[in-house]
């Protein structure tokens, strides 16, 4: 679903912060921004895979 101001996270944020933000906003992925520029996307599965390693 399109959101005019999507929830995003800074490139310096921790995985814990990303997981909390995803949970709070009921989303499975977040755009990652560095000084307002899109540098990537982190998905819930990325966090899960990191925890399983």
N, C-alpha and C positions, 0 to 999 in steps of 0.2 A: 504494500500500500504506500502511495506517495505521501511524504511528509514535507511541508514547505521548509521546515527547519529540522532536518534529521538529527538524531542524537549521534554525536561523534566523540572520539577520544583522541587525546594528544599522543604523539609518538613516544613521549617520555613516560606515559602511564604504565603501571604494572598490569600483569595479567589478572591479578586480584581485582584491581579497579575496573578492568574491562568486564570481568564476570559480574561484578556488582551492578554495573551500569546496564548490562544486558538483562539481568534479573529484574532490576527496578523498572525498566522500560519494556519488558516482555518482547525482546528482540533476539534474534539468533546471530546477528552480525552487526559490526560497527565500522564506519569509515574511520581510518586513522589519518589524522591531520598533523602536519608539521608547519607551523606558522601560517595556518589557513590553507595550505596546499595538500591535496590528497596524496598520501604516500603509500596507502595500502588499505586492506580490509582485514579485520580480525573476526573470525567466526567462532561460535561456541565449540565446534569440533576441533579447532586449533588449540583451544585451551585444554580440552579433554586429552588430545594427543600429547600435549606437553606434560600433563600430569601423569600420563601412563609410561613415560620414558624413564 
